């Protein structure tokens, strides 16, 4: 499918995945590809719902192999950006080379791990600094109660931070989760953004309550919307239209929704 014009289309889906079966998978994976998902399918979905752009997030099951992601970005360079999984030790030059291929951030997918790296170690402090120097943000997917062990190190490095899936607060505590309180404080710094996405990963919490708390702390300019398509391990009963409708429930104000869906992500991810 050739790249098509996006005239009149501005919205951005900031978290989706492409994948291909038959590739080597990480031993630590907590999911795996159920089918092949090519970028042409995602572009068709964006077109069908009047959206102009998408951000492809590297799934954890490929480890540090970003080849499927980079291939997709090369096919649709004006409509797609990506976040890549990179190993500690990546240099500023290596990260800048990824940025030149459409990568906007590096991802730490540390959820559901038996053991996690030390974010304050010299190798991770160096990685965060290299990302900052290369003009990339740090995308974090981690259980909310554990964010206070990571956020201070990321903030101290000066790198911009994007948190996945409502920042995943403890379902039993919701807005009172200490990790979520740390996220609200991070939003107030102006260097942190949170994706309103994947409400089915919240353990029954009311996503509208979380969204309104974050709007109060950081404003619409620090929130993003995402579909989490194709809903890995949560495919049953999902629809893309339903994901878009969710945003209207969480954020009733149309001006705020436009900021979240269009203005903020276009600037953050470098879409023109």
N, C-alpha and C positions, 0 to 999 in steps of 0.2 A: 504494500500500500504506500503510495507516495505521500510525502508530507503535504498537508493541505493548509490553506489560509485559515487564520483564526480571527479574521475581521469581525468585530462585534462580540467576540467571546473573551471574557476576562477572568472568570472564576478559576480557582486553583484547588485541586484535590492534593493535599500535602502528604498523603501516606497511602501508597498502594504497592503492589508487588508484581513482578514478573518472575517466572520460574520455568524450569525445564527438568523433566525426569531423566534419570540415567546418569546424572553427574555425581561425583563424589560428595558425600554428606559428612558433616561434622559428627564426631562421636558423641558430643555433648548435646545434640539437637533435642528439642522438645516437640518438634513437628517436622513434617516433610511434605514435599509437593505431591498433591493428590492427582494433579493433571498438569499438562503443559499450559502455561499462560504467557502468551506472546504480547509484545507491546502494541501490535495492531489491534488486538481485542480491546485493550485499555483505551486507545485513541478513539475507537468506535464508540465506546461507552461515554467518554467525555463529550464527543460530538452529539450523541443522542440526548444528552442532558444539558446542552448549552454551555459547557465548560471549555475553557481554552487550554488549560495547562495541567500538568500532573507532576508529582514528585514520587519517584520510585525509591522505596526503602529496601536496602539489601536484607534479605531474610537471613536469620542466624544459621540456618541449616547448611549453608555453603561455606561456613567459616569465613576465611579471608579471601575467598575466590569471588571477585566481583565481575567476572567475565560476562555473564548473562545480562547484568545490569548495564555495563558499559556498552554492550552491543545494542541494547535498546536505546540508550541515549544517543548513540551515533546515528540511528535510524531517524530519530525525531529531535534534532538538536535544538529547535526553537520552542518546542512544546513540552519537553521533558527535562527535569533535573533529577538528581539522585543523591542519596546518602549511602556511603560505602562503609563496609567493615574493614578496618585497617589494624595491623598489628602494632604494638608499641615498638618504637625504633624507627618508624616512618619519618623521613626527613621533610623539611619544608619544601625542598625541590620535588620530592615524590608526591607530596600532597598538592602542590601547585600544578603538577602534571595531571592529577585527577580532576582538579578544578577546571582545567582547560578542556576536559572531556565532558563537562556538564555536572560534575559532582559539586554539591553545595555544602555538604557536611560529612563528618565522620560519625559513625554510630557505635555506641556502647549498648549492646543488647545483653544485659546482665541479669535478666529476669529468670527465675526458675533454675538457678544454678546452685549446686551443692556448696561451691566455694567461689568467691569473687576476688578479683585482683584488688590491690590496695591503691585507691585513687590518689593517695598522697605519696606514693612511691616516686623515686626519681624518674623512672621510665614513663609513668603516666603524667607527671608534671611536665616532662619534656614533650610528650605527645600533645597535650593540651596547648602548650605554647607554640608548637609547630603548626597546629591547626589554626590558631589565631593569626600567626604570621602569614599563613597561606591564604587567609581570607575565608576559611571554612568555619561553620558552626559545629557544635558538639550536640548530637542527638542522643538522648538517653532514654532507654526503656528499662526500668527497674521498679520493683515493688516500692510503693510510696514510703512505708516505714523505714526503708533503708536509704532514702535520698539524703538525709542529713549526714551520712557518711561520705557522700560523694559531692554534693552541691557546693560545700565550702571550697573544696580544692578546685573545682571547675570555675567558680566565681573568682577566686584569687588569681587564676591564670589570665583572666581578661578575655577568655573566649566567650562568644555568644552561645547560649544554651537553648535547645529545643527539647521539651519533654513530651513523650508519647502518651496518648490515651488517658487524658485528664490527670496525668501524673500518678495514677493508680493508688489513691489513698486506701488505707485499711478499711474494708467494708464495715467493720464494727464501729469505727470512729468517724468516718466521713470527713467533714470539714474540720473536725477536732483532732484528726490524725497529726501527730507532730511533724511527719514528713510533709503533709499538705500545708501546714502552717509555715514550714520552711520554704515551700514553693511560693506561697503568697508573698513572703518577704523577698524572694528572688525576683518575682514579677515587679516589685516596687523599685528594683535597681535599674529597670529599663533594658537589661541584657538577657532576659529570659522570656521565652514564648512557650505556650502549651497548646497541644493539639486537642481539640474537641472531637474525639473519635472513639470508636469501639466501646460503646456503652455496655455491651454484653461481656466485657472483661472487668466490670466494676463490682461484681459480686452482689448485685441487687441494689446498689446505691442509686439515688436520684441524680442523674447527670445534670439536670437543670439547676439544682442547688449548688453543685460544684461549679458550674459555669458562671452563675451569678456571683459567687464568692470571688472568682478569679477576675471577673469584669470589674468588681469593686476595687480589687487590689491593683490591677495593671491596665485596665481599660481594654477596649476591643482591639487596640493596636498591638496587644501582646497575646492574642488568641488566634488560632488557626483552625480550619475545618479539614477533616479527612474522612474518607470512606472506609479505610482499612481493607479495601477490595484486594483480592477475592475472598477475604474473611477466612483466612487459614485456620482450620480446625473449628470454625464457627459458621460454616456455610449454610446450614439449614435455616430456611425461612428468611434469608436476607435478600434485600433488593437495593439497587443503587438509588432509586427514587426515594426509598424509605430512609436511607442515610441522609439525603438532602433534606427531607421533611423533618428529620430529627433536629437539625440546626434551628429551624423556625420555632420549634417547641422550646429549645434551650435558650434561645436568644430571640425574643419576640420583636425587638426593635429593628426595623429594616435597615436603618443607617448603620447600626452596629454589625448587622449581618454582612452588609457590603464590605465593611472594613475587614471583617474576619475572612470572608470568602474571596475577596478580590484585592483590595489595596495592600494589606499587610503581607500576604504571601507573595504577591508579585515583586514587592520590594525586597523581601527577605531572601527569596530564592533567585533573584536576578532575571525575572521575566520582563520583557519589554513589549 
